[in-house]
C-alpha cells in the first residue's frame, strides 16, 4: 500500500530517505497536489496548466512550469514542463539542516505567479491562454 509520496507503493523501505521527507514538506505546502515518482525523483503537480511542477531529487529541488510539446506525425500536444528554477537543498535549508518553510513558500508562490503571468488573451476568442497555445 502506498503513501502520499509513493502513491503506488512501489518504493517501500524501512524508513524515509532525506529527499522523501523533503518531498513531504513540499507537499504540505501544496494542498491538493498530485504526486508521481520513480526511485529517485518525486514529481508534484500543482494547479494544472496554471500551476507548477516540482521535482524533488536527493540533490535538488526543481520548480518547473507546465507546457506542452508538439509531437511529430499527429502534431498532438503532449504535456511536459520546463525549468524555472533549480536549487540545491542547502539553498533552502536553515542552519540546522531542516528546510526553511518560509523560503520554500516564497519560491513556490513565485513560480506559480511566473506561470500565471505568461497567460494572454487570445486575439480571436478573448480567453486567457498560455504561450504554447498561441499563434503569433
N, C-alpha and C positions, 0 to 999 in steps of 0.2 A: 504494500500500500504506500502511495506517495505522500509527500508533504507539500507545503506551499512553494518550496524552491526546487522540488523534484516531483512534479505532479504525476508523472508516470511511474514513479518508484523504481527507476532504472539504476540509481546510483546509491543504493543503501550502504551505509557504513556504520561503524561502531559509534562514531561521533561526527560532529560537523567540522569541515575544514574551514580555515580562515575565510576564504572567499565566499563560502556558503553563508557564514554568519554575516558577512558584509552585504551579501545579496538580500538577506532577510531584513537588514536595517534599511536598505534602499526600498524594499517592498513595503515596509511600514509607512514610508512617506508617500507611496503611490497607491492609494486605496482603489481597488477595482482593476488593477493591472493584470495582464495575462503573462504567465511565465512558461517558458520552454527552456530546455537545456540539453547540453551534451556533457560529456565527462568534465570538461574544463571551462565551460562557458555557460553562464546563466543569462538568458535574454529576457528582459522585462519590457513588454509593450504596453504603453500607457497613452490613452487618448486617441487612438486611431490615427487617421491621416492628419489630424490637428495636433497630435501629441508628440511624444518622443519614444525612442527605443534606447534602452540602457543595456549595455553589455557589461557583465561582471566577470572578470577573469582573475586568476590568482595574482596577477601583477598589476592590473589597472582597472579603472572604471572608464567606460566609453559612453558618452552621451551622443546619440545619433538622431538624425532627423529622418522621418519616413519619406519615401519617394517611390517611384516605380521605374522599372527598366523595360524598355520596349524590346520585345524579342524579335528575332528574325523569323521569316516564314509567315506565321499567322499575324505578326505585328500586334500581339496582345500584350497588355501591360502586366508585369509581374511585380508584386510588392517586394521592396527591398529598403535599405536605409543607407544614409551616407554620414560620414563622421562630422560631428560638430565640435566636439572637444574630447580629448583623451587625457586622463590624469592618472599618475601613479598613485597608489594608495597612500603613500607618505604625504602627498599634497592635500589630502582631505582628512588627515588624521590629527588628533590632538597630541600633545606631548606624551600622554600615557599610552599612545598607540591605538586608542579607540577612535572610531570615526567621529568627526565633528559634524553633528547633525545640522547645525546652522549653515555651515559651508555647503553641505550636501543639498539642503533645501534650496539654497540660493542658486546653485548650479542647475538643479532640475527645473526650477521655475524659469531661469534664464533660457534654458534650452527650449522649453515649451513656448515661451514668448518669441524666441527667434523663429520658430516654425510658424507661429501664427502670423508674424509679420510678412511672411512670404506670400500669403494669400492676397489675391487681387480680384476685383470684379471682372467677370467675363464681359467682353465688349458686345456680345450678342444677347446673352440672357441676363446679365447682371449678377449672377450667382458668384459667390466668392470661390475661387479655385486656386489650387497650388500651382507652382510654376511648371511642374511636369505635365499638367493637363492644359496648358495654354498654348495657343497658336499665335506666333508673332507675325 
